[in-house]
Amino acid sequence: MSLQDKTILRNAGIAAATVASALTLLAIKYNDRPVFVQHLKQIPHHKGAPLVGNLFEFLSNADRQYDYFLELFEQHDTLSLSAPSLGMTNDIFTIDPRNVEYVLKTNFKNFLKGPTSYVNLKELLGKGIFNADGENWRWQRKTASHIFNVKNFRDQFTEVFVNEMNIMCSNVINSHVENHSPFDFHETIFKFTMDSFVFLGFGVQLGTLEKEKKAPFAESFDYLQRLASQRLMNPFLPMTLLAKKIFKPWKMSPADHVKVVDEFAANVIKQRREDLANGMEYNDLLSRFMGTTNDKGEKLNDTELRDTVLNFIIAGRDTTAQALSWLFYRLALSPRIEKKMLEEMGEKITDEIENDAPALYEVINGMTYFHAVFFETLRLHPSVPKNQKCAIEDDILPDGTPVPAGTYVTWSPYAGGRSTKIWGQDATEFKPERWLNEQGDLNRFSQGQWPAFHGGPRVCLGQNLATLEALVCVAMILKRYKFTLVPNQDVTYDISLTLPMKNGLKFFVEKR
């Protein structure tokens, strides 16, 4: 070996020893958290591995993260904690109702969606109402509130829902009744809500209920939702996507899925502008928003219209389908509750009532046990199982936890809804009666304890409408059919922005 080679080897050895020493010193200092991250003060922290913190524990629990969050709170016997992880924002995790209400309502002005949320969600949501802050959010909220408060818009909702429900019953469910064959209720109800909300939003008949496969728009729409959720949890995702692009170039990329969604929206908007110019009239959301202006007083451009309507579709289509799926799953496990609902409904909803929107609303409004079942479903299976906001300035939560500026506060309605500290020892039981007082009227819980419809200034605009429409669907289905679970299926959630079922929900069905 030459002298030069020996010198190179010696220098390499010195460099390696220096790096090893530096890593050892860093591992000693950051022995339970990511390198250069300081633990947040006055809050329990979940200890992780040296230099990476809880990264690998998070990744190993990614597919069951909402139950994992609940386990962390129970393990530390607390309602607030931190669990720093390499490559992720150093969040404060909380399910304390006081903290949740403080962020959503009491000090709303100090907590925004923040840059991390915006970047991860912009592919699908753009600058729509669910991904917007400040003036951009304010004008969208104001405009949407006017539209949602129009009475004929409510009646139009019901008409569309009833029509699509009849299609679903006659084209899908009845065939399985006749064939005595099982079917995927979750997939079917997603097609129902996709057809309903795309028609309400864009005025387009997708007709997915009459097709075996999902429409390309629906396929890409769902993919982008799952991807957005994964981005918030997995710092290695960009590398995974790059590897797929290199080694599986025939697979659709995120950009391909965005193109499918964008082209669908662009084609509809272009055609609508032409139709309106030719004197045609529409009552869908797209046409209603075309008549409004943005925060600069200008008519909405195509991108703003795309973002606005897609945000509406994700708010209505996904949440309704999931709530109905989880509700009927719970009823299949609880014959006593199903019986009580049938007794409350009795003969109140006739075929004539079904086709009279105002009368149907009046009947549904008076069915308190139906409401209790729906609210209990959302307690255990919230449509948005996890959410977060970023603090603009230093703050202190009601439980005494300091929040440095730029820190994200993350809360989980899923974990909160199952916490015995919040809901008592029977927290995990499906018990609609907890929503009824001694007089049989509905109990109300704070937005912090039950943030199923968010809270504060950003509370769901369509809360009442969504509840009524969901209960219309429940009543119509329950009146016609009895469902029995197919044995030996794994009914659990998938990770997305909302709470879909991972493996669907298979039922046998018979007519009542």
RAKALIN-V785529 format. One record per pair of residues at least 24 apart in sequence whose ideal C-beta (glycine too) atoms are under 10 Angstrom apart, sorted by the first residue. I is the first residue (numbers start at 1). J is the second residue. D is the distance in whole Angstrom. If there is no record, write none. Layout:
BEGIN
I_J_D, I_J_D
END
This chain:
BEGIN
23_50_9, 23_51_7, 24_50_10, 26_50_8, 26_51_6, 27_51_6, 30_84_10, 30_86_10, 32_84_9, 33_82_9, 33_83_9, 33_84_5, 33_85_9, 33_86_9, 33_90_9, 34_84_5, 34_85_7, 34_86_4, 34_87_8, 34_88_9, 34_90_8, 35_86_7, 36_86_10, 37_82_10, 37_84_5, 37_85_9, 37_86_8, 37_90_6, 38_84_9, 38_90_9, 38_404_10, 39_82_7, 39_84_7, 39_90_9, 40_80_10, 40_81_9, 40_82_5, 40_84_8, 40_90_7, 40_91_9, 40_92_6, 40_401_8, 40_402_7, 40_403_8, 40_404_7, 40_407_7, 41_82_10, 41_401_9, 41_402_6, 41_404_9, 42_80_10, 42_396_9, 42_397_10, 42_399_9, 42_400_6, 42_401_6, 42_402_6, 43_76_10, 43_78_8, 43_80_6, 43_81_6, 43_82_6, 43_92_7, 43_93_9, 43_94_9, 43_397_9, 43_399_9, 43_400_9, 43_401_5, 43_402_8, 43_403_10, 44_72_9, 44_73_9, 44_75_10, 44_76_5, 44_77_9, 44_78_5, 44_79_10, 44_80_7, 44_81_5, 44_82_8, 44_83_10, 44_401_10, 45_76_9, 45_81_6, 45_82_5, 45_83_7, 45_84_7, 45_90_10, 46_72_6, 46_73_10, 46_75_8, 46_76_7, 46_81_6, 46_82_7, 46_83_4, 46_84_8, 46_85_10, 46_93_9, 47_83_9, 47_84_10, 48_83_7, 48_84_7, 48_85_7, 48_86_9, 49_85_10, 49_86_9, 51_86_7, 52_84_10, 52_85_7, 52_86_4, 52_87_9, 53_82_10, 53_83_7, 53_84_4, 53_85_5, 53_86_6, 53_87_9, 53_88_9, 53_90_9, 54_82_10, 54_83_5, 54_84_7, 54_85_4, 54_86_9, 54_88_9, 55_84_9, 55_85_5, 55_86_5, 55_87_7, 55_88_8, 55_234_10, 55_235_7, 55_236_9, 56_85_9, 56_86_9, 57_83_8, 57_85_8, 58_83_8, 58_85_5, 58_86_10, 58_87_10, 58_88_7, 58_233_7, 58_234_8, 58_235_10, 59_85_9, 59_233_8, 59_234_6, 59_235_9, 59_236_8, 61_233_9, 62_229_10, 62_230_8, 62_233_5, 62_234_7, 62_495_7, 63_233_10, 63_492_9, 63_493_9, 63_494_8, 63_495_6, 63_502_8, 64_492_8, 64_493_8, 64_495_9, 65_229_9, 65_232_10, 65_233_7, 65_385_9, 65_386_8, 65_412_9, 65_414_9, 65_415_10, 65_493_10, 65_495_7, 66_382_9, 66_385_5, 66_386_7, 66_412_6, 66_413_9, 66_414_4, 66_415_6, 66_417_10, 66_418_9, 66_493_7, 66_495_9, 66_499_8, 67_412_10, 67_414_8, 67_415_8, 67_418_8, 67_492_9, 67_493_9, 68_412_10, 68_415_9, 69_93_6, 69_95_8, 69_385_9, 69_386_8, 69_410_9, 69_411_9, 69_412_5, 69_414_8, 69_415_4, 69_416_9, 69_418_10, 70_95_8, 70_412_8, 70_414_7, 70_415_4, 70_416_9, 70_417_9, 70_418_6, 70_419_7, 70_427_10, 70_428_10, 71_415_9, 72_415_8, 73_412_9, 73_415_6, 73_416_9, 73_418_10, 73_419_7, 73_421_8, 73_422_10, 74_415_9, 74_418_10, 74_419_8, 74_420_8, 74_421_9, 77_421_9, 78_399_9, 78_421_9, 79_399_7, 79_401_10, 79_411_10, 79_415_10, 79_416_8, 79_419_7, 79_421_6, 79_422_8, 80_397_7, 80_399_6, 80_400_9, 80_401_5, 80_409_9, 80_411_9, 81_401_9, 82_401_9, 82_407_9, 82_410_10, 83_410_10, 85_233_9, 85_235_8, 86_235_7, 87_234_9, 87_235_3, 87_236_8, 87_237_10, 88_116_9, 88_232_8, 88_233_8, 88_234_9, 88_235_6, 88_408_9, 89_114_8, 89_115_10, 89_116_6, 89_117_10, 89_232_9, 89_388_8, 89_390_8, 89_406_9, 89_407_8, 89_408_5, 89_410_9, 90_404_9, 90_406_9, 90_407_7, 90_408_8, 91_116_10, 91_388_7, 91_390_10, 91_407_7, 91_408_5, 91_409_7, 91_410_4, 91_411_10, 92_388_9, 92_391_9, 92_397_8, 92_401_6, 92_402_9, 92_403_6, 92_404_9, 92_407_6, 92_408_7, 92_409_5, 92_410_7, 92_411_9, 93_386_10, 93_388_9, 93_408_9, 93_409_8, 93_410_5, 93_411_7, 93_412_8, 93_415_9, 94_397_7, 94_398_10, 94_399_8, 94_401_7, 94_403_10, 94_409_6, 94_410_7, 94_411_5, 94_412_9, 94_415_10, 94_416_9, 94_448_10, 95_410_10, 95_411_6, 95_412_6, 95_413_8, 95_414_9, 95_415_5, 95_416_4, 95_417_9, 95_418_9, 95_419_6, 95_421_8, 95_422_7, 95_448_9, 95_449_10, 95_451_10, 96_397_8, 96_398_7, 96_399_5, 96_401_9, 96_411_8, 96_416_8, 96_419_10, 96_421_9, 96_422_8, 96_448_8, 96_449_10, 97_398_9, 97_411_9, 97_416_7, 97_419_10, 97_421_10, 97_422_6, 97_445_8, 97_446_6, 97_447_8, 97_448_3, 97_449_4, 97_450_8, 97_451_9, 98_397_8, 98_398_4, 98_399_6, 98_446_9, 98_448_6, 98_449_9, 99_397_4, 99_398_6, 99_399_6, 99_400_10, 99_401_7, 99_403_9, 99_409_7, 99_411_7, 99_448_7, 100_387_9, 100_389_10, 100_397_9, 100_398_10, 100_409_9, 100_411_5, 100_412_10, 100_413_8, 100_416_7, 100_446_9, 100_447_7, 100_448_4, 100_449_8, 100_450_10, 100_451_6, 100_455_7, 100_456_10, 101_398_8, 101_446_6, 101_447_6, 101_448_3, 101_449_8, 101_451_8, 101_455_6, 101_456_8, 102_395_9, 102_396_9, 102_397_6, 102_398_5, 102_399_9, 102_403_10, 102_409_9, 102_448_8, 102_456_9, 103_387_9, 103_388_9, 103_389_5, 103_391_9, 103_395_9, 103_397_8, 103_398_10, 103_403_9, 103_409_5, 103_410_10, 103_411_7, 103_448_9, 103_451_10, 103_455_9, 103_456_8, 104_387_9, 104_389_8, 104_411_9, 104_447_6, 104_448_7, 104_451_7, 104_454_6, 104_455_4, 104_456_4, 104_457_8, 104_458_7, 104_459_8, 105_446_9, 105_447_6, 105_448_8, 105_451_10, 105_454_10, 105_455_5, 105_456_3, 105_457_8, 105_458_9, 105_459_8, 106_398_8, 106_448_9, 106_455_10, 106_456_8, 107_391_9, 107_392_10, 107_393_10, 107_395_7, 107_396_10, 107_397_9, 107_398_10, 107_403_10, 107_456_9, 108_389_9, 108_455_9, 108_456_5, 108_457_5, 108_458_8, 109_392_8, 109_393_10, 109_456_10, 109_457_9, 110_389_9, 110_390_10, 110_391_6, 110_392_5, 110_393_6, 110_394_9, 110_395_6, 110_403_9, 110_405_9, 111_388_9, 111_389_4, 111_390_7, 111_391_6, 111_392_7, 111_393_10, 111_395_8, 111_403_9, 111_408_9, 111_409_7, 111_456_9, 111_458_10, 112_137_9, 112_389_6, 112_390_6, 112_391_8, 112_392_6, 113_137_8, 113_387_10, 113_388_8, 113_389_7, 113_390_7, 113_408_10, 113_458_9, 114_388_7, 114_389_7, 114_390_3, 114_391_9, 114_392_9, 114_406_8, 114_407_10, 114_408_6, 114_409_10, 115_390_7, 115_406_9, 116_231_9, 116_232_7, 116_388_8, 116_390_7, 116_408_7, 117_228_9, 117_231_10, 117_232_8, 117_387_9, 117_388_7, 117_389_8, 117_390_8, 117_408_8, 118_390_10, 119_231_8, 120_227_9, 120_228_6, 120_229_8, 120_230_9, 120_231_4, 120_232_6, 120_233_10, 120_237_10, 120_497_10, 121_224_9, 121_225_9, 121_227_10, 121_228_5, 121_229_9, 121_231_8, 121_232_9, 121_311_10, 121_497_8, 122_228_9, 122_307_9, 123_224_6, 123_227_8, 123_228_7, 123_231_9, 123_254_7, 123_255_9, 123_257_8, 123_258_5, 123_261_9, 123_262_10, 124_220_9, 124_221_7, 124_223_9, 124_224_4, 124_225_6, 124_227_8, 124_228_6, 124_254_10, 124_257_9, 124_258_8, 124_261_7, 124_307_9, 124_310_7, 124_311_9, 124_314_7, 124_497_8, 125_224_9, 125_225_9, 125_228_8, 125_307_7, 125_310_7, 125_311_6, 125_314_7, 125_497_9, 126_262_10, 126_303_7, 126_304_8, 126_306_7, 126_307_4, 126_308_9, 126_310_7, 126_311_8, 127_303_8, 127_304_7, 127_306_10, 127_307_5, 127_308_9, 127_311_9, 128_304_9, 128_306_8, 128_307_4, 128_308_6, 128_309_8, 128_310_6, 128_311_3, 128_312_8, 128_314_9, 128_315_9, 129_307_8, 129_308_7, 129_311_5, 129_312_8, 129_315_8, 129_458_9, 129_461_9, 130_307_9, 130_310_10, 130_311_5, 130_312_9, 130_314_7, 130_315_7, 130_384_9, 130_454_10, 130_458_9, 130_497_9, 131_228_10, 131_307_8, 131_311_7, 132_307_9, 132_311_9, 133_389_10, 133_390_9, 133_392_10, 134_295_9, 135_294_9, 135_295_5, 135_296_9, 136_294_8, 136_295_6, 136_304_10, 136_307_10, 137_295_9, 137_457_9, 137_458_8, 138_295_7, 138_457_9, 139_292_9, 139_293_8, 139_294_6, 139_295_4, 139_296_9, 139_297_10, 140_289_9, 140_292_9, 140_294_8, 140_295_9, 140_300_10, 140_304_9, 140_307_9, 140_308_7, 140_311_8, 141_457_8, 141_458_8, 141_461_7, 142_292_9, 142_295_9, 143_288_9, 143_289_7, 143_291_10, 143_292_5, 143_293_8, 143_294_9, 143_295_10, 143_300_9, 143_308_8, 144_285_9, 144_288_10, 144_289_8, 144_292_9, 144_308_8, 144_311_9, 144_312_8, 144_315_10, 144_461_6, 144_462_9, 145_461_6, 146_288_9, 146_292_8, 147_285_7, 147_288_5, 147_289_8, 147_291_10, 147_292_8, 147_312_10, 147_461_9, 148_285_10, 148_312_10, 148_460_10, 148_461_5, 148_462_6, 148_463_10, 148_464_9, 148_465_7, 149_461_9, 149_465_10, 150_283_10, 150_288_8, 151_357_10, 151_358_9, 152_283_8, 152_357_10, 153_200_9, 153_283_8, 153_284_10, 153_285_9, 153_288_8, 153_465_8, 154_357_7, 154_358_9, 154_361_8, 154_462_10, 154_464_9, 154_465_6, 154_468_8, 154_469_9, 155_356_10, 155_357_4, 155_358_7, 155_360_10, 155_361_9, 156_199_10, 156_200_7, 156_283_6, 156_284_9, 156_357_9, 157_196_8, 157_197_10, 157_200_7, 157_316_9, 157_357_8, 157_462_9, 157_465_6, 157_466_9, 157_468_8, 157_469_6, 157_472_9, 158_354_9, 158_355_9, 158_356_9, 158_357_4, 158_358_9, 158_360_6, 158_361_7, 158_364_10, 158_465_9, 158_468_8, 158_469_7, 158_472_6, 159_200_10, 159_355_9, 159_357_6, 160_195_9, 160_196_5, 160_197_9, 160_199_6, 160_200_6, 160_284_10, 160_469_9, 161_192_9, 161_193_9, 161_196_6, 161_197_10, 161_200_9, 161_320_9, 161_357_10, 161_360_10, 161_468_10, 161_469_6, 161_470_9, 161_472_6, 161_473_6, 161_476_9, 162_196_10, 162_354_6, 162_355_7, 162_357_8, 162_360_8, 162_469_10, 162_472_7, 162_473_9, 162_476_7, 163_195_9, 163_196_9, 163_199_9, 163_355_10, 164_191_9, 164_192_6, 164_193_8, 164_194_10, 164_195_5, 164_196_5, 164_197_10, 164_199_8, 164_200_10, 164_205_10, 164_209_7, 164_473_9, 165_192_7, 165_196_9, 165_209_10, 165_354_9, 165_472_8, 165_473_6, 165_476_5, 165_477_8, 165_480_9, 166_354_9, 166_476_9, 167_191_10, 167_192_8, 167_195_8, 167_196_10, 167_207_9, 167_209_5, 167_210_7, 168_192_5, 168_193_10, 168_195_9, 168_196_10, 168_209_5, 168_210_10, 168_473_9, 168_476_10, 168_477_9, 169_209_10, 169_476_8, 169_477_8, 169_480_6, 169_481_8, 170_209_10, 171_207_10, 171_209_6, 171_210_6, 172_209_6, 172_210_9, 172_509_10, 173_477_8, 173_480_8, 173_481_6, 173_483_10, 173_507_9, 173_509_6, 173_511_9, 174_480_9, 174_481_9, 174_509_9, 174_511_8, 175_509_10, 176_481_10, 176_507_8, 176_508_8, 176_509_5, 176_510_9, 177_480_9, 177_481_7, 177_482_10, 177_508_9, 177_509_6, 177_510_6, 177_511_6, 178_511_10, 180_508_7, 180_509_9, 180_510_8, 181_508_8, 181_509_9, 182_484_9, 182_485_9, 182_486_5, 182_489_9, 182_506_5, 182_507_6, 182_508_5, 182_509_8, 183_483_10, 183_486_9, 183_504_9, 183_505_10, 183_506_7, 183_507_6, 183_508_8, 183_509_7, 184_325_10, 184_486_9, 184_501_9, 184_503_9, 184_504_4, 184_505_7, 184_506_6, 184_507_8, 185_321_10, 185_324_8, 185_325_6, 185_328_6, 185_329_8, 185_332_9, 185_477_9, 185_481_10, 185_483_7, 185_485_10, 185_486_10, 185_501_9, 185_504_8, 185_505_5, 185_506_7, 185_507_5, 185_509_8, 186_321_7, 186_322_8, 186_324_9, 186_325_5, 186_326_9, 186_328_9, 186_329_9, 186_491_9, 186_500_7, 186_501_5, 186_502_10, 186_503_9, 186_504_5, 186_505_4, 186_506_9, 186_507_9, 187_214_8, 187_321_9, 187_325_9, 187_501_9, 187_504_6, 187_505_8, 187_506_10, 188_321_9, 188_325_9, 188_504_9, 188_505_9, 188_507_9, 189_320_8, 189_321_5, 189_322_9, 189_323_10, 189_324_5, 189_325_6, 189_328_8, 189_473_8, 189_477_9, 189_505_9, 190_214_8, 190_218_8, 190_222_8, 190_317_8, 190_318_8, 190_320_9, 190_321_5, 190_322_8, 190_324_9, 190_325_8, 190_500_8, 190_501_9, 190_504_9, 191_215_9, 191_218_8, 191_321_9, 192_317_9, 192_320_9, 192_321_7, 192_324_9, 192_473_8, 192_477_10, 193_313_9, 193_316_7, 193_317_4, 193_318_8, 193_319_9, 193_320_5, 193_321_4, 193_322_9, 193_323_10, 193_324_8, 193_469_10, 193_470_10, 193_473_9, 194_218_5, 194_221_8, 194_222_9, 194_313_8, 194_316_10, 194_317_5, 194_318_9, 194_321_8, 195_317_9, 196_313_10, 196_316_8, 196_317_7, 196_320_8, 196_321_10, 196_469_9, 196_473_9, 197_285_9, 197_309_10, 197_312_7, 197_313_5, 197_314_9, 197_315_9, 197_316_5, 197_317_4, 197_318_9, 197_320_8, 197_321_9, 198_264_9, 198_268_9, 198_284_9, 198_309_9, 198_313_6, 198_316_10, 198_317_8, 199_284_7, 200_283_9, 200_284_6, 200_285_6, 200_286_10, 200_309_10, 200_312_8, 200_313_9, 200_316_7, 200_317_9, 201_265_10, 201_268_9, 201_284_6, 201_285_5, 201_286_6, 201_288_10, 201_289_10, 201_308_9, 201_309_5, 201_310_8, 201_311_10, 201_312_5, 201_313_5, 201_316_8, 201_317_9, 202_264_8, 202_265_8, 202_267_10, 202_268_5, 202_269_8, 202_271_10, 202_272_8, 202_282_9, 202_284_6, 202_285_8, 202_286_5, 202_287_9, 202_305_10, 202_306_10, 202_309_6, 202_310_9, 202_312_10, 202_313_8, 203_268_8, 203_271_9, 203_272_7, 203_275_9, 203_282_5, 203_283_8, 203_284_4, 203_285_8, 203_286_6, 203_287_7, 204_264_8, 204_267_9, 204_268_6, 204_271_9, 204_272_9, 204_284_8, 204_286_9, 206_264_10, 215_260_10, 215_264_9, 216_252_10, 216_257_9, 216_260_5, 216_261_9, 216_263_9, 216_264_8, 217_257_10, 217_260_6, 217_261_6, 217_263_9, 217_264_4, 217_265_9, 217_268_10, 217_313_10, 218_260_10, 218_261_10, 218_264_10, 218_313_10, 218_317_9, 219_252_9, 219_257_8, 219_260_8, 219_261_10, 220_252_8, 220_254_9, 220_256_8, 220_257_4, 220_258_8, 220_259_8, 220_260_4, 220_261_5, 220_262_9, 220_263_10, 220_264_8, 221_257_8, 221_260_8, 221_261_6, 221_264_9, 221_310_8, 221_313_8, 221_314_8, 221_317_9, 221_318_9, 222_257_9, 222_314_10, 222_318_9, 222_494_10, 222_496_8, 222_500_8, 223_252_8, 223_254_8, 223_256_9, 223_257_5, 223_258_10, 223_260_9, 223_261_9, 223_496_10, 224_254_7, 224_257_5, 224_258_7, 224_260_9, 224_261_7, 224_310_10, 224_314_10, 224_496_10, 224_497_9, 225_314_7, 225_318_7, 225_494_10, 225_495_10, 225_496_5, 225_497_5, 225_498_7, 225_500_9, 226_494_7, 226_495_7, 226_496_5, 226_497_8, 226_500_9, 227_254_6, 227_257_8, 227_258_10, 227_496_9, 227_497_10, 228_254_10, 228_496_8, 228_497_6, 229_385_10, 229_386_8, 229_494_9, 229_495_5, 229_496_5, 229_497_5, 229_498_9, 230_495_7, 230_496_9, 232_386_8, 232_388_8, 232_408_10, 232_410_9, 232_495_10, 232_497_9, 233_386_9, 233_495_8, 234_495_10, 261_306_8, 261_310_7, 262_302_10, 262_303_9, 262_306_7, 262_310_10, 264_306_9, 264_310_10, 265_302_8, 265_303_9, 265_305_8, 265_306_4, 265_307_9, 265_309_7, 265_310_7, 265_313_10, 266_302_6, 266_303_9, 266_305_10, 266_306_7, 268_305_9, 268_306_9, 268_309_9, 269_300_10, 269_301_10, 269_302_5, 269_303_10, 269_305_6, 269_306_7, 269_309_9, 270_302_8, 272_305_9, 273_302_9, 273_305_10, 284_309_9, 285_309_6, 285_312_6, 285_313_9, 285_316_10, 286_312_9, 312_461_10, 312_462_9, 314_497_7, 314_498_8, 315_383_9, 315_384_10, 315_460_8, 315_461_9, 315_462_7, 315_466_8, 315_498_9, 316_462_7, 316_465_9, 316_466_7, 316_469_8, 317_498_10, 318_383_7, 318_384_9, 318_496_8, 318_497_8, 318_498_5, 318_499_9, 318_500_7, 319_378_9, 319_382_9, 319_383_4, 319_384_8, 319_452_9, 319_453_9, 319_460_9, 319_462_9, 319_466_7, 319_470_9, 319_498_6, 319_499_9, 320_383_9, 320_462_10, 320_466_7, 320_469_7, 320_470_6, 320_473_8, 321_383_10, 321_470_10, 321_473_10, 321_498_9, 321_500_8, 321_501_10, 322_377_9, 322_378_10, 322_381_7, 322_382_9, 322_383_6, 322_384_10, 322_385_10, 322_493_9, 322_494_10, 322_496_9, 322_498_6, 322_499_5, 322_500_6, 322_501_8, 323_374_7, 323_377_6, 323_378_6, 323_381_7, 323_382_9, 323_383_6, 323_452_9, 323_466_8, 323_467_9, 323_470_6, 323_473_9, 323_474_9, 323_498_10, 323_499_9, 324_374_9, 324_377_9, 324_470_6, 324_471_10, 324_473_6, 324_474_7, 324_477_8, 325_377_9, 325_381_9, 325_491_9, 325_499_9, 325_500_8, 325_501_6, 325_504_9, 325_505_5, 326_377_5, 326_378_8, 326_380_8, 326_381_4, 326_382_10, 326_383_9, 326_430_10, 326_491_9, 326_493_9, 326_499_8, 326_500_10, 326_501_8, 326_505_9, 327_370_10, 327_373_7, 327_374_7, 327_376_9, 327_377_4, 327_378_9, 327_381_8, 327_430_10, 327_470_8, 327_471_10, 327_473_9, 327_474_6, 327_477_10, 327_478_10, 328_377_9, 328_473_10, 328_474_8, 328_477_7, 328_478_9, 328_481_10, 328_483_6, 328_485_10, 328_505_7, 328_507_8, 329_377_9, 329_381_8, 329_430_10, 329_483_9, 329_485_8, 329_491_6, 329_501_8, 329_505_6, 329_507_9, 330_373_8, 330_376_8, 330_377_6, 330_380_8, 330_381_8, 330_430_5, 330_432_9, 331_373_8, 331_377_9, 331_430_9, 331_474_9, 331_478_8, 331_482_10, 331_483_7, 332_482_9, 332_483_6, 332_484_7, 332_485_5, 332_486_10, 332_491_9, 332_505_9, 332_507_7, 333_430_7, 333_485_8, 333_491_9, 334_373_9, 334_429_10, 334_430_6, 334_431_9, 334_432_9, 335_482_10, 337_369_9, 337_372_9, 337_373_6, 337_376_9, 337_430_7, 337_431_9, 337_432_6, 337_433_9, 338_373_9, 338_478_7, 338_482_8, 338_483_9, 340_369_6, 340_370_10, 340_372_9, 340_373_8, 340_432_8, 340_433_9, 341_367_8, 341_369_6, 341_370_6, 341_372_10, 341_373_6, 341_432_9, 341_474_8, 341_475_9, 341_478_6, 342_478_7, 342_479_8, 342_482_10, 342_512_8, 343_369_8, 344_368_8, 344_369_5, 344_370_6, 344_372_10, 344_373_10, 344_475_10, 345_369_9, 345_370_7, 345_474_9, 345_475_6, 345_478_7, 345_479_7, 347_479_10, 348_475_9, 348_479_10, 349_472_9, 349_475_5, 349_476_7, 349_478_9, 349_479_6, 350_479_10, 351_479_10, 353_475_10, 354_472_8, 354_475_9, 354_476_7, 354_479_9, 357_468_10, 357_472_9, 360_468_9, 360_471_10, 360_472_6, 360_475_9, 360_476_9, 361_464_10, 361_465_10, 361_468_6, 361_469_10, 361_471_10, 361_472_8, 363_471_10, 363_472_10, 363_475_8, 364_467_9, 364_468_6, 364_469_9, 364_470_10, 364_471_5, 364_472_6, 364_474_9, 364_475_7, 365_464_9, 365_467_10, 365_468_7, 365_471_9, 367_471_7, 367_474_10, 367_475_8, 368_432_10, 368_435_8, 368_436_7, 368_440_6, 368_441_7, 368_442_6, 369_432_7, 369_433_9, 369_435_9, 369_436_7, 369_440_9, 369_442_10, 370_432_9, 370_467_10, 370_470_9, 370_471_5, 370_472_10, 370_474_7, 370_475_7, 370_478_9, 371_432_9, 371_435_7, 371_436_9, 371_442_6, 371_467_7, 371_468_10, 371_471_7, 372_431_9, 372_432_4, 372_433_7, 372_434_8, 372_435_4, 372_436_6, 372_440_10, 372_442_7, 372_443_8, 373_430_9, 373_432_5, 373_433_10, 373_435_8, 373_471_9, 373_474_8, 374_432_9, 374_435_9, 374_452_10, 374_466_10, 374_467_6, 374_468_10, 374_470_6, 374_471_6, 374_474_7, 375_432_8, 375_434_9, 375_435_5, 375_442_8, 375_443_9, 375_444_10, 375_445_9, 375_450_8, 375_452_7, 375_467_8, 376_417_9, 376_429_9, 376_430_6, 376_431_7, 376_432_5, 376_433_9, 376_434_7, 376_435_6, 377_430_8, 377_432_9, 377_452_9, 377_470_9, 377_474_10, 378_413_8, 378_417_8, 378_450_8, 378_451_10, 378_452_4, 378_453_8, 378_467_9, 378_470_9, 378_499_10, 379_413_8, 379_414_10, 379_416_9, 379_417_4, 379_418_9, 379_423_8, 379_427_9, 379_430_9, 379_431_9, 379_432_10, 379_434_8, 379_435_9, 379_445_9, 379_449_9, 379_450_6, 379_452_7, 380_413_10, 380_414_8, 380_417_5, 380_418_7, 380_423_10, 380_427_9, 380_428_8, 380_429_9, 380_430_6, 380_431_10, 381_413_10, 381_414_8, 381_417_8, 381_430_10, 381_452_9, 381_493_8, 381_499_6, 381_501_9, 382_412_9, 382_413_4, 382_414_6, 382_415_10, 382_416_9, 382_417_6, 382_450_9, 382_451_8, 382_452_5, 382_453_9, 382_498_9, 382_499_7, 383_413_9, 383_452_7, 383_453_9, 383_454_10, 383_460_9, 383_466_9, 383_497_9, 383_498_5, 383_499_6, 383_500_10, 384_412_10, 384_413_7, 384_414_9, 384_451_8, 384_452_8, 384_453_9, 384_454_7, 384_460_10, 384_496_10, 384_497_7, 384_498_6, 384_499_8, 385_412_6, 385_413_6, 385_414_4, 385_415_8, 385_416_10, 385_417_9, 385_493_7, 385_495_9, 385_496_9, 385_497_9, 385_498_8, 385_499_5, 386_410_7, 386_411_7, 386_412_5, 386_413_8, 386_414_7, 386_415_8, 386_495_9, 386_497_9, 386_499_9, 387_411_6, 387_412_8, 387_413_7, 387_451_8, 387_454_8, 387_497_10, 388_412_10, 389_458_10, 398_448_9, 411_448_9, 411_451_7, 412_451_10, 413_449_10, 413_450_8, 413_451_5, 413_452_6, 413_453_10, 413_454_9, 413_499_9, 414_493_8, 414_499_7, 416_448_9, 416_449_7, 416_450_8, 416_451_8, 417_449_9, 417_450_8, 417_451_9, 417_452_8, 419_449_10, 422_448_9, 422_449_6, 422_450_9, 423_449_8, 423_450_9, 477_509_10, 478_512_8, 479_512_7, 480_509_9, 480_511_6, 480_512_6, 481_507_9, 481_509_5, 481_510_7, 481_511_6, 481_512_6, 482_507_10, 482_508_9, 482_509_7, 482_510_5, 482_511_8, 482_512_6, 483_507_4, 483_508_7, 483_509_5, 483_510_8, 484_508_5, 484_509_8, 484_510_8
END
